[in-house]
Amino acid sequence: MSITRYEPWALHRELLNEVNRLFGANDASSAATADWVPPVDIEEYADKFVLYADVPGIEPSSIDVTLEKGVLTLAGTREQPVEHSGIERKRSERASGKFLRRFVLPDTVDSDNVTASGKNGVLQVIIPKRPQAQPRKIAVTN
């Protein structure tokens, strides 16, 4: 007897993905064109944004991080694990294949100083903010 996981919305999601692909629709995260989407946490500080993306099993150097026209893009691939012989049953929950995630950044970011690093399966992207123009007092003369 094999156990099958029932996902009531899987067919609906698959239909929406096909319709989006047919009409060339592309949402902000590009989930319709990717095999999976890494979960992220985003923190905002006074001087920066910090983005953490869970990408276990992927070498940080193989992840493409680009910033173009105010859109930060994270892209890469997690390879399918090698099949072993003799498996009688298998349950797979880890996604594999291409991933793509996009974020529209505010005008206040300093795009020239964005940095990315990875450790323990977490990609960290630091997006500094530009210094805000400070108000100044203007002397009025006669």
N, CA, C and O atoms as a GROMACS GRO file, in nm:
protein
  568
    1MET      N    1   0.085  -0.117   0.000
    1MET     CA    2   0.000   0.000   0.000
    1MET      C    3   0.090   0.124   0.000
    1MET      O    4   0.182   0.134   0.080
    2SER      N    5   0.061   0.215  -0.089
    2SER     CA    6   0.140   0.338  -0.090
    2SER      C    7   0.055   0.453  -0.039
    2SER      O    8  -0.067   0.456  -0.056
    3ILE      N    9   0.122   0.547   0.024
    3ILE     CA   10   0.054   0.664   0.079
    3ILE      C   11   0.066   0.777  -0.023
    3ILE      O   12   0.175   0.809  -0.068
    4THR      N   13  -0.047   0.836  -0.056
    4THR     CA   14  -0.049   0.946  -0.151
    4THR      C   15  -0.097   1.071  -0.078
    4THR      O   16  -0.199   1.070  -0.010
    5ARG      N   17  -0.023   1.176  -0.093
    5ARG     CA   18  -0.058   1.302  -0.029
    5ARG      C   19  -0.161   1.374  -0.115
    5ARG      O   20  -0.137   1.395  -0.234
    6TYR      N   21  -0.273   1.411  -0.058
    6TYR     CA   22  -0.380   1.480  -0.130
    6TYR      C   23  -0.361   1.630  -0.117
    6TYR      O   24  -0.357   1.684  -0.007
    7GLU      N   25  -0.351   1.697  -0.229
    7GLU     CA   26  -0.342   1.842  -0.232
    7GLU      C   27  -0.458   1.895  -0.313
    7GLU      O   28  -0.454   1.892  -0.436
    8PRO      N   29  -0.563   1.944  -0.246
    8PRO     CA   30  -0.685   1.983  -0.317
    8PRO      C   31  -0.667   2.099  -0.414
    8PRO      O   32  -0.744   2.110  -0.509
    9TRP      N   33  -0.568   2.186  -0.395
    9TRP     CA   34  -0.551   2.302  -0.482
    9TRP      C   35  -0.442   2.282  -0.586
    9TRP      O   36  -0.413   2.374  -0.662
   10ALA      N   37  -0.380   2.165  -0.590
   10ALA     CA   38  -0.270   2.141  -0.684
   10ALA      C   39  -0.315   2.156  -0.829
   10ALA      O   40  -0.244   2.217  -0.909
   11LEU      N   41  -0.430   2.102  -0.863
   11LEU     CA   42  -0.480   2.112  -1.000
   11LEU      C   43  -0.512   2.257  -1.037
   11LEU      O   44  -0.483   2.301  -1.148
   12HIS      N   45  -0.571   2.330  -0.943
   12HIS     CA   46  -0.602   2.471  -0.965
   12HIS      C   47  -0.475   2.552  -0.987
   12HIS      O   48  -0.469   2.635  -1.077
   13ARG      N   49  -0.373   2.528  -0.904
   13ARG     CA   50  -0.245   2.599  -0.916
   13ARG      C   51  -0.177   2.565  -1.050
   13ARG      O   52  -0.120   2.652  -1.115
   14GLU      N   53  -0.184   2.439  -1.089
   14GLU     CA   54  -0.125   2.397  -1.216
   14GLU      C   55  -0.196   2.464  -1.334
   14GLU      O   56  -0.130   2.506  -1.430
   15LEU      N   57  -0.327   2.475  -1.328
   15LEU     CA   58  -0.403   2.542  -1.433
   15LEU      C   59  -0.366   2.690  -1.442
   15LEU      O   60  -0.346   2.742  -1.552
   16LEU      N   61  -0.356   2.757  -1.328
   16LEU     CA   62  -0.318   2.898  -1.328
   16LEU      C   63  -0.178   2.918  -1.385
   16LEU      O   64  -0.155   3.013  -1.460
   17ASN      N   65  -0.085   2.830  -1.351
   17ASN     CA   66   0.051   2.839  -1.404
   17ASN      C   67   0.052   2.825  -1.555
   17ASN      O   68   0.124   2.897  -1.624
   18GLU      N   69  -0.028   2.732  -1.608
   18GLU     CA   70  -0.036   2.713  -1.753
   18GLU      C   71  -0.097   2.835  -1.823
   18GLU      O   72  -0.049   2.877  -1.928
   19VAL      N   73  -0.203   2.891  -1.765
   19VAL     CA   74  -0.266   3.010  -1.823
   19VAL      C   75  -0.169   3.127  -1.820
   19VAL      O   76  -0.157   3.200  -1.919
   20ASN      N   77  -0.099   3.147  -1.709
   20ASN     CA   78  -0.001   3.255  -1.701
   20ASN      C   79   0.111   3.238  -1.802
   20ASN      O   80   0.154   3.335  -1.865
   21ARG      N   81   0.157   3.115  -1.819
   21ARG     CA   82   0.263   3.089  -1.916
   21ARG      C   83   0.213   3.113  -2.059
   21ARG      O   84   0.286   3.166  -2.142
   22LEU      N   85   0.088   3.073  -2.086
   22LEU     CA   86   0.030   3.090  -2.219
   22LEU      C   87   0.021   3.238  -2.257
   22LEU      O   88   0.051   3.275  -2.370
   23PHE      N   89  -0.021   3.321  -2.163
   23PHE     CA   90  -0.040   3.463  -2.192
   23PHE      C   91   0.082   3.548  -2.157
   23PHE      O   92   0.077   3.670  -2.168
   24GLY      N   93   0.188   3.485  -2.115
   24GLY     CA   94   0.311   3.559  -2.086
   24GLY      C   95   0.304   3.641  -1.960
   24GLY      O   96   0.384   3.732  -1.941
   25ALA      N   97   0.210   3.609  -1.872
   25ALA     CA   98   0.200   3.682  -1.746
   25ALA      C   99   0.319   3.649  -1.659
   25ALA      O  100   0.368   3.536  -1.659
   26ASN      N  101   0.365   3.748  -1.586
   26ASN     CA  102   0.481   3.729  -1.501
   26ASN      C  103   0.464   3.814  -1.376
   26ASN      O  104   0.471   3.936  -1.383
   27ASP      N  105   0.441   3.749  -1.261
   27ASP     CA  106   0.424   3.826  -1.138
   27ASP      C  107   0.558   3.868  -1.082
   27ASP      O  108   0.663   3.833  -1.137
   28ALA      N  109   0.556   3.942  -0.973
   28ALA     CA  110   0.679   3.999  -0.918
   28ALA      C  111   0.777   3.892  -0.874
   28ALA      O  112   0.898   3.914  -0.882
   29SER      N  113   0.730   3.779  -0.826
   29SER     CA  114   0.822   3.676  -0.779
   29SER      C  115   0.859   3.577  -0.888
   29SER      O  116   0.946   3.492  -0.866
   30SER      N  117   0.795   3.584  -1.002
   30SER     CA  118   0.819   3.494  -1.115
   30SER      C  119   0.796   3.349  -1.078
   30SER      O  120   0.861   3.260  -1.134
   31ALA      N  121   0.705   3.323  -0.985
   31ALA     CA  122   0.677   3.187  -0.943
   31ALA      C  123   0.622   3.103  -1.057
   31ALA      O  124   0.638   2.980  -1.057
   32ALA      N  125   0.558   3.166  -1.155
   32ALA     CA  126   0.501   3.090  -1.267
   32ALA      C  127   0.609   3.035  -1.358
   32ALA      O  128   0.584   2.937  -1.430
   33THR      N  129   0.728   3.094  -1.359
   33THR     CA  130   0.834   3.047  -1.446
   33THR      C  131   0.942   2.969  -1.372
   33THR      O  132   1.037   2.922  -1.435
   34ALA      N  133   0.930   2.955  -1.243
   34ALA     CA  134   1.030   2.884  -1.163
   34ALA      C  135   0.973   2.752  -1.114
   34ALA      O  136   0.851   2.736  -1.104
   35ASP      N  137   1.062   2.658  -1.083
   35ASP     CA  138   1.018   2.530  -1.028
   35ASP      C  139   0.988   2.541  -0.879
   35ASP      O  140   0.906   2.465  -0.826
   36TRP      N  141   1.054   2.634  -0.812
   36TRP     CA  142   1.028   2.656  -0.670
   36TRP      C  143   1.072   2.797  -0.633
   36TRP      O  144   1.147   2.860  -0.706
   37VAL      N  145   1.024   2.845  -0.520
   37VAL     CA  146   1.053   2.981  -0.474
   37VAL      C  147   1.109   2.972  -0.334
   37VAL      O  148   1.040   2.922  -0.244
   38PRO      N  149   1.232   3.020  -0.311
   38PRO     CA  150   1.287   3.013  -0.175
   38PRO      C  151   1.215   3.111  -0.082
   38PRO      O  152   1.184   3.224  -0.121
   39PRO      N  153   1.188   3.068   0.042
   39PRO     CA  154   1.127   3.161   0.138
   39PRO      C  155   1.230   3.265   0.182
   39PRO      O  156   1.349   3.235   0.192
   40VAL      N  157   1.184   3.386   0.210
   40VAL     CA  158   1.273   3.494   0.251
   40VAL      C  159   1.219   3.566   0.373
   40VAL      O  160   1.098   3.567   0.399
   41ASP      N  161   1.310   3.627   0.446
   41ASP     CA  162   1.278   3.721   0.553
   41ASP      C  163   1.343   3.852   0.512
   41ASP      O  164   1.455   3.853   0.462
   42ILE      N  165   1.273   3.962   0.533
   42ILE     CA  166   1.328   4.094   0.501
   42ILE      C  167   1.317   4.181   0.625
   42ILE      O  168   1.211   4.193   0.686
   43GLU      N  169   1.430   4.241   0.661
   43GLU     CA  170   1.435   4.331   0.776
   43GLU      C  171   1.473   4.470   0.728
   43GLU      O  172   1.560   4.485   0.643
   44GLU      N  173   1.407   4.573   0.784
   44GLU     CA  174   1.442   4.711   0.750
   44GLU      C  175   1.499   4.779   0.874
   44GLU      O  176   1.442   4.773   0.983
   45TYR      N  177   1.611   4.844   0.853
   45TYR     CA  178   1.677   4.923   0.956
   45TYR      C  179   1.679   5.068   0.909
   45TYR      O  180   1.638   5.097   0.797
   46ALA      N  181   1.727   5.157   0.993
   46ALA     CA  182   1.734   5.298   0.956
   46ALA      C  183   1.826   5.321   0.837
   46ALA      O  184   1.803   5.410   0.756
   47ASP      N  185   1.933   5.239   0.826
   47ASP     CA  186   2.033   5.262   0.722
   47ASP      C  187   2.041   5.154   0.615
   47ASP      O  188   2.121   5.165   0.522
   48LYS      N  189   1.957   5.047   0.627
   48LYS     CA  190   1.969   4.937   0.530
   48LYS      C  191   1.848   4.844   0.536
   48LYS      O  192   1.767   4.849   0.628
   49PHE      N  193   1.839   4.760   0.432
   49PHE     CA  194   1.749   4.646   0.429
   49PHE      C  195   1.838   4.521   0.431
   49PHE      O  196   1.946   4.521   0.372
   50VAL      N  197   1.792   4.416   0.499
   50VAL     CA  198   1.865   4.290   0.498
   50VAL      C  199   1.766   4.181   0.458
   50VAL      O  200   1.660   4.165   0.518
   51LEU      N  201   1.803   4.106   0.354
   51LEU     CA  202   1.719   3.999   0.301
   51LEU      C  203   1.787   3.866   0.329
   51LEU      O  204   1.905   3.849   0.298
   52TYR      N  205   1.713   3.771   0.386
   52TYR     CA  206   1.764   3.636   0.412
   52TYR      C  207   1.680   3.539   0.329
   52TYR      O  208   1.558   3.536   0.343
   53ALA      N  209   1.744   3.460   0.244
   53ALA     CA  210   1.675   3.362   0.161
   53ALA      C  211   1.724   3.222   0.198
   53ALA      O  212   1.844   3.197   0.204
   54ASP      N  213   1.630   3.130   0.223
   54ASP     CA  214   1.666   2.992   0.253
   54ASP      C  215   1.691   2.917   0.123
   54ASP      O  216   1.600   2.894   0.044
   55VAL      N  217   1.817   2.879   0.102
   55VAL     CA  218   1.857   2.805  -0.019
   55VAL      C  219   1.948   2.688   0.020
   55VAL      O  220   2.062   2.682  -0.024
   56PRO      N  221   1.899   2.595   0.103
   56PRO     CA  222   1.985   2.485   0.146
   56PRO      C  223   2.024   2.396   0.029
   56PRO      O  224   1.946   2.372  -0.063
   57GLY      N  225   2.147   2.347   0.034
   57GLY     CA  226   2.196   2.257  -0.068
   57GLY      C  227   2.247   2.325  -0.193
   57GLY      O  228   2.278   2.259  -0.292
   58ILE      N  229   2.257   2.457  -0.190
   58ILE     CA  230   2.304   2.532  -0.306
   58ILE      C  231   2.428   2.610  -0.266
   58ILE      O  232   2.429   2.679  -0.164
   59GLU      N  233   2.533   2.598  -0.346
   59GLU     CA  234   2.655   2.674  -0.320
   59GLU      C  235   2.623   2.823  -0.338
   59GLU      O  236   2.567   2.862  -0.440
   60PRO      N  237   2.659   2.907  -0.241
   60PRO     CA  238   2.631   3.050  -0.253
   60PRO      C  239   2.690   3.113  -0.380
   60PRO      O  240   2.631   3.203  -0.438
   61SER      N  241   2.807   3.065  -0.422
   61SER     CA  242   2.871   3.123  -0.540
   61SER      C  243   2.796   3.090  -0.669
   61SER      O  244   2.820   3.155  -0.771
   62SER      N  245   2.707   2.993  -0.667
   62SER     CA  246   2.632   2.958  -0.788
   62SER      C  247   2.499   3.032  -0.799
   62SER      O  248   2.426   3.013  -0.896
   63ILE      N  249   2.466   3.115  -0.701
   63ILE     CA  250   2.341   3.192  -0.703
   63ILE      C  251   2.366   3.324  -0.774
   63ILE      O  252   2.461   3.396  -0.741
   64ASP      N  253   2.282   3.356  -0.871
   64ASP     CA  254   2.292   3.483  -0.943
   64ASP      C  255   2.211   3.588  -0.869
   64ASP      O  256   2.089   3.576  -0.854
   65VAL      N  257   2.280   3.691  -0.822
   65VAL     CA  258   2.214   3.804  -0.757
   65VAL      C  259   2.239   3.925  -0.845
   65VAL      O  260   2.353   3.966  -0.864
   66THR      N  261   2.132   3.981  -0.900
   66THR     CA  262   2.145   4.097  -0.988
   66THR      C  263   2.052   4.208  -0.942
   66THR      O  264   1.948   4.184  -0.882
   67LEU      N  265   2.093   4.329  -0.973
   67LEU     CA  266   2.012   4.446  -0.944
   67LEU      C  267   2.010   4.532  -1.069
   67LEU      O  268   2.112   4.587  -1.110
   68GLU      N  269   1.891   4.542  -1.128
   68GLU     CA  270   1.877   4.618  -1.252
   68GLU      C  271   1.747   4.697  -1.249
   68GLU      O  272   1.639   4.641  -1.228
   69LYS      N  273   1.759   4.827  -1.271
   69LYS     CA  274   1.643   4.917  -1.276
   69LYS      C  275   1.554   4.904  -1.152
   69LYS      O  276   1.432   4.902  -1.163
   70GLY      N  277   1.618   4.894  -1.037
   70GLY     CA  278   1.544   4.889  -0.911
   70GLY      C  279   1.483   4.754  -0.877
   70GLY      O  280   1.403   4.745  -0.783
   71VAL      N  281   1.517   4.648  -0.951
   71VAL     CA  282   1.464   4.515  -0.924
   71VAL      C  283   1.579   4.422  -0.885
   71VAL      O  284   1.671   4.400  -0.963
   72LEU      N  285   1.572   4.368  -0.764
   72LEU     CA  286   1.670   4.272  -0.716
   72LEU      C  287   1.622   4.132  -0.754
   72LEU      O  288   1.508   4.095  -0.725
   73THR      N  289   1.708   4.054  -0.821
   73THR     CA  290   1.671   3.920  -0.866
   73THR      C  291   1.765   3.818  -0.806
   73THR      O  292   1.887   3.834  -0.810
   74LEU      N  293   1.707   3.712  -0.749
   74LEU     CA  294   1.782   3.597  -0.700
   74LEU      C  295   1.745   3.479  -0.789
   74LEU      O  296   1.627   3.448  -0.804
   75ALA      N  297   1.844   3.412  -0.847
   75ALA     CA  298   1.817   3.300  -0.937
   75ALA      C  299   1.922   3.192  -0.921
   75ALA      O  300   2.037   3.221  -0.887
   76GLY      N  301   1.884   3.070  -0.946
   76GLY     CA  302   1.977   2.958  -0.939
   76GLY      C  303   1.906   2.827  -0.963
   76GLY      O  304   1.791   2.824  -1.006
   77THR      N  305   1.977   2.719  -0.934
   77THR     CA  306   1.923   2.585  -0.956
   77THR      C  307   1.966   2.492  -0.843
   77THR      O  308   2.082   2.494  -0.802
   78ARG      N  309   1.873   2.412  -0.795
   78ARG     CA  310   1.908   2.304  -0.702
   78ARG      C  311   1.889   2.175  -0.781
   78ARG      O  312   1.780   2.146  -0.831
   79GLU      N  313   1.997   2.098  -0.792
   79GLU     CA  314   1.996   1.975  -0.872
   79GLU      C  315   1.909   1.868  -0.808
   79GLU      O  316   1.897   1.860  -0.686
   80GLN      N  317   1.850   1.786  -0.892
   80GLN     CA  318   1.771   1.671  -0.848
   80GLN      C  319   1.866   1.570  -0.784
   80GLN      O  320   1.970   1.540  -0.842
   81PRO      N  321   1.833   1.518  -0.666
   81PRO     CA  322   1.921   1.418  -0.604
   81PRO      C  323   1.931   1.291  -0.690
   81PRO      O  324   1.838   1.258  -0.763
   82VAL      N  325   2.042   1.223  -0.679
   82VAL     CA  326   2.065   1.100  -0.754
   82VAL      C  327   1.974   0.991  -0.700
   82VAL      O  328   1.966   0.971  -0.578
   83GLU      N  329   1.906   0.920  -0.790
   83GLU     CA  330   1.818   0.810  -0.750
   83GLU      C  331   1.903   0.688  -0.713
   83GLU      O  332   1.995   0.652  -0.787
   84HIS      N  333   1.872   0.626  -0.602
   84HIS     CA  334   1.941   0.506  -0.558
   84HIS      C  335   1.855   0.385  -0.592
   84HIS      O  336   1.732   0.393  -0.588
   85SER      N  337   1.918   0.274  -0.625
   85SER     CA  338   1.842   0.154  -0.657
   85SER      C  339   1.795   0.086  -0.529
   85SER      O  340   1.856   0.101  -0.423
   86GLY      N  341   1.690   0.012  -0.540
   86GLY     CA  342   1.638  -0.064  -0.427
   86GLY      C  343   1.540   0.011  -0.339
   86GLY      O  344   1.500  -0.041  -0.235
   87ILE      N  345   1.501   0.132  -0.377
   87ILE     CA  346   1.406   0.207  -0.297
   87ILE      C  347   1.268   0.147  -0.316
   87ILE      O  348   1.220   0.132  -0.429
   88GLU      N  349   1.204   0.112  -0.206
   88GLU     CA  350   1.069   0.055  -0.215
   88GLU      C  351   0.962   0.163  -0.206
   88GLU      O  352   0.859   0.155  -0.273
   89ARG      N  353   0.985   0.263  -0.125
   89ARG     CA  354   0.891   0.375  -0.112
   89ARG      C  355   0.973   0.503  -0.102
   89ARG      O  356   1.088   0.503  -0.058
   90LYS      N  357   0.912   0.610  -0.144
   90LYS     CA  358   0.984   0.737  -0.139
   90LYS      C  359   0.884   0.850  -0.119
   90LYS      O  360   0.776   0.851  -0.177
   91ARG      N  361   0.921   0.945  -0.036
   91ARG     CA  362   0.843   1.066  -0.017
   91ARG      C  363   0.939   1.182  -0.036
   91ARG      O  364   1.040   1.192   0.034
   92SER      N  365   0.910   1.270  -0.129
   92SER     CA  366   0.996   1.384  -0.157
   92SER      C  367   0.920   1.513  -0.127
   92SER      O  368   0.812   1.536  -0.181
   93GLU      N  369   0.977   1.595  -0.042
   93GLU     CA  370   0.918   1.725  -0.011
   93GLU      C  371   1.011   1.839  -0.048
   93GLU      O  372   0.967   1.954  -0.055
   94ARG      N  373   1.140   1.810  -0.071
   94ARG     CA  374   1.235   1.915  -0.106
   94ARG      C  375   1.225   1.942  -0.255
   94ARG      O  376   1.235   1.851  -0.337
   95ALA      N  377   1.206   2.068  -0.288
   95ALA     CA  378   1.195   2.108  -0.429
   95ALA      C  379   1.333   2.109  -0.493
   95ALA      O  380   1.434   2.134  -0.428
   96SER      N  381   1.333   2.082  -0.623
   96SER     CA  382   1.457   2.092  -0.699
   96SER      C  383   1.425   2.159  -0.831
   96SER      O  384   1.309   2.175  -0.868
   97GLY      N  385   1.529   2.199  -0.902
   97GLY     CA  386   1.511   2.269  -1.029
   97GLY      C  387   1.544   2.416  -1.014
   97GLY      O  388   1.613   2.456  -0.920
   98LYS      N  389   1.496   2.496  -1.108
   98LYS     CA  390   1.527   2.639  -1.110
   98LYS      C  391   1.443   2.716  -1.009
   98LYS      O  392   1.326   2.685  -0.986
   99PHE      N  393   1.506   2.816  -0.948
   99PHE     CA  394   1.432   2.909  -0.864
   99PHE      C  395   1.459   3.051  -0.912
   99PHE      O  396   1.563   3.080  -0.969
  100LEU      N  397   1.362   3.137  -0.886
  100LEU     CA  398   1.372   3.277  -0.925
  100LEU      C  399   1.286   3.357  -0.831
  100LEU      O  400   1.171   3.323  -0.805
  101ARG      N  401   1.343   3.465  -0.780
  101ARG     CA  402   1.269   3.552  -0.689
  101ARG      C  403   1.309   3.695  -0.720
  101ARG      O  404   1.428   3.725  -0.732
  102ARG      N  405   1.210   3.784  -0.732
  102ARG     CA  406   1.237   3.924  -0.765
  102ARG      C  407   1.172   4.015  -0.661
  102ARG      O  408   1.065   3.986  -0.607
  103PHE      N  409   1.243   4.128  -0.635
  103PHE     CA  410   1.195   4.226  -0.539
  103PHE      C  411   1.213   4.365  -0.597
  103PHE      O  412   1.322   4.400  -0.643
  104VAL      N  413   1.109   4.444  -0.595
  104VAL     CA  414   1.118   4.583  -0.640
  104VAL      C  415   1.165   4.664  -0.520
  104VAL      O  416   1.102   4.662  -0.414
  105LEU      N  417   1.276   4.734  -0.538
  105LEU     CA  418   1.336   4.810  -0.429
  105LEU      C  419   1.292   4.956  -0.435
  105LEU      O  420   1.266   5.009  -0.543
  106PRO      N  421   1.285   5.021  -0.320
  106PRO     CA  422   1.249   5.164  -0.319
  106PRO      C  423   1.362   5.249  -0.375
  106PRO      O  424   1.476   5.204  -0.387
  107ASP      N  425   1.330   5.373  -0.409
  107ASP     CA  426   1.428   5.465  -0.466
  107ASP      C  427   1.538   5.504  -0.367
  107ASP      O  428   1.641   5.559  -0.407
  108THR      N  429   1.517   5.475  -0.240
  108THR     CA  430   1.612   5.518  -0.138
  108THR      C  431   1.733   5.426  -0.124
  108THR      O  432   1.823   5.456  -0.045
  109VAL      N  433   1.740   5.315  -0.198
  109VAL     CA  434   1.852   5.223  -0.181
  109VAL      C  435   1.975   5.271  -0.256
  109VAL      O  436   1.966   5.338  -0.359
  110ASP      N  437   2.090   5.234  -0.202
  110ASP     CA  438   2.219   5.264  -0.263
  110ASP      C  439   2.260   5.141  -0.344
  110ASP      O  440   2.326   5.052  -0.292
  111SER      N  441   2.221   5.136  -0.470
  111SER     CA  442   2.240   5.016  -0.552
  111SER      C  443   2.386   4.984  -0.579
  111SER      O  444   2.418   4.870  -0.614
  112ASP      N  445   2.476   5.080  -0.565
  112ASP     CA  446   2.618   5.056  -0.590
  112ASP      C  447   2.686   4.979  -0.478
  112ASP      O  448   2.796   4.927  -0.498
  113ASN      N  449   2.625   4.970  -0.360
  113ASN     CA  450   2.690   4.908  -0.246
  113ASN      C  451   2.617   4.786  -0.191
  113ASN      O  452   2.634   4.751  -0.074
  114VAL      N  453   2.535   4.721  -0.272
  114VAL     CA  454   2.465   4.600  -0.230
  114VAL      C  455   2.566   4.486  -0.222
  114VAL      O  456   2.650   4.470  -0.311
  115THR      N  457   2.558   4.405  -0.115
  115THR     CA  458   2.648   4.292  -0.098
  115THR      C  459   2.566   4.166  -0.069
  115THR      O  460   2.455   4.173  -0.017
  116ALA      N  461   2.623   4.051  -0.104
  116ALA     CA  462   2.557   3.923  -0.079
  116ALA      C  463   2.659   3.822  -0.028
  116ALA      O  464   2.774   3.821  -0.072
  117SER      N  465   2.616   3.738   0.065
  117SER     CA  466   2.701   3.632   0.118
  117SER      C  467   2.612   3.515   0.158
  117SER      O  468   2.492   3.531   0.178
  118GLY      N  469   2.672   3.399   0.168
  118GLY     CA  470   2.595   3.280   0.205
  118GLY      C  471   2.666   3.197   0.308
  118GLY      O  472   2.789   3.185   0.307
  119LYS      N  473   2.587   3.138   0.399
  119LYS     CA  474   2.643   3.053   0.503
  119LYS      C  475   2.532   2.964   0.557
  119LYS      O  476   2.421   3.010   0.583
  120ASN      N  477   2.562   2.835   0.573
  120ASN     CA  478   2.467   2.739   0.630
  120ASN      C  479   2.333   2.735   0.558
  120ASN      O  480   2.228   2.719   0.621
  121GLY      N  481   2.336   2.748   0.426
  121GLY     CA  482   2.213   2.739   0.346
  121GLY      C  483   2.127   2.863   0.346
  121GLY      O  484   2.013   2.859   0.300
  122VAL      N  485   2.180   2.974   0.396
  122VAL     CA  486   2.105   3.100   0.398
  122VAL      C  487   2.184   3.205   0.322
  122VAL      O  488   2.300   3.232   0.353
  123LEU      N  489   2.120   3.264   0.222
  123LEU     CA  490   2.179   3.374   0.147
  123LEU      C  491   2.140   3.504   0.214
  123LEU      O  492   2.022   3.527   0.241
  124GLN      N  493   2.239   3.589   0.242
  124GLN     CA  494   2.213   3.718   0.305
  124GLN      C  495   2.249   3.828   0.206
  124GLN      O  496   2.362   3.834   0.157
  125VAL      N  497   2.152   3.915   0.177
  125VAL     CA  498   2.176   4.028   0.088
  125VAL      C  499   2.155   4.155   0.170
  125VAL      O  500   2.048   4.178   0.226
  126ILE      N  501   2.260   4.238   0.175
  126ILE     CA  502   2.253   4.365   0.249
  126ILE      C  503   2.237   4.477   0.147
  126ILE      O  504   2.320   4.493   0.058
  127ILE      N  505   2.130   4.553   0.162
  127ILE     CA  506   2.095   4.659   0.069
  127ILE      C  507   2.097   4.791   0.146
  127ILE      O  508   1.999   4.825   0.213
  128PRO      N  509   2.207   4.866   0.138
  128PRO     CA  510   2.214   4.992   0.213
  128PRO      C  511   2.123   5.099   0.154
  128PRO      O  512   2.091   5.099   0.036
  129LYS      N  513   2.082   5.190   0.242
  129LYS     CA  514   2.003   5.304   0.198
  129LYS      C  515   2.096   5.422   0.176
  129LYS      O  516   2.201   5.432   0.240
  130ARG      N  517   2.058   5.510   0.085
  130ARG     CA  518   2.135   5.633   0.064
  130ARG      C  519   2.111   5.727   0.182
  130ARG      O  520   2.002   5.729   0.240
  131PRO      N  521   2.213   5.804   0.217
  131PRO     CA  522   2.191   5.902   0.325
  131PRO      C  523   2.086   6.005   0.280
  131PRO      O  524   2.092   6.058   0.170
  132GLN      N  525   1.994   6.029   0.366
  132GLN     CA  526   1.890   6.125   0.335
  132GLN      C  527   1.944   6.267   0.344
  132GLN      O  528   2.031   6.296   0.426
  133ALA      N  529   1.893   6.352   0.261
  133ALA     CA  530   1.933   6.493   0.267
  133ALA      C  531   1.882   6.552   0.399
  133ALA      O  532   1.763   6.548   0.429
  134GLN      N  533   1.974   6.606   0.475
  134GLN     CA  534   1.938   6.664   0.603
  134GLN      C  535   1.889   6.807   0.582
  134GLN      O  536   1.944   6.881   0.501
  135PRO      N  537   1.786   6.845   0.655
  135PRO     CA  538   1.740   6.984   0.642
  135PRO      C  539   1.847   7.079   0.696
  135PRO      O  540   1.916   7.048   0.793
  136ARG      N  541   1.860   7.192   0.633
  136ARG     CA  542   1.957   7.289   0.680
  136ARG      C  543   1.891   7.426   0.686
  136ARG      O  544   1.796   7.455   0.613
  137LYS      N  545   1.942   7.507   0.774
  137LYS     CA  546   1.888   7.643   0.791
  137LYS      C  547   1.956   7.734   0.691
  137LYS      O  548   2.078   7.734   0.678
  138ILE      N  549   1.877   7.810   0.621
  138ILE     CA  550   1.929   7.903   0.520
  138ILE      C  551   1.913   8.044   0.578
  138ILE      O  552   1.804   8.087   0.615
  139ALA      N  553   2.025   8.114   0.583
  139ALA     CA  554   2.023   8.250   0.637
  139ALA      C  555   1.966   8.345   0.532
  139ALA      O  556   2.000   8.336   0.414
  140VAL      N  557   1.882   8.433   0.574
  140VAL     CA  558   1.823   8.533   0.485
  140VAL      C  559   1.904   8.662   0.501
  140VAL      O  560   1.924   8.710   0.613
  141THR      N  561   1.950   8.716   0.392
  141THR     CA  562   2.029   8.840   0.394
  141THR      C  563   1.952   8.953   0.332
  141THR      O  564   1.856   8.932   0.257
  142ASN      N  565   1.996   9.074   0.364
  142ASN     CA  566   1.934   9.196   0.309
  142ASN      C  567   1.992   9.230   0.177
  142ASN      O  568   1.952   9.328   0.116
   0.00000   0.00000   0.00000
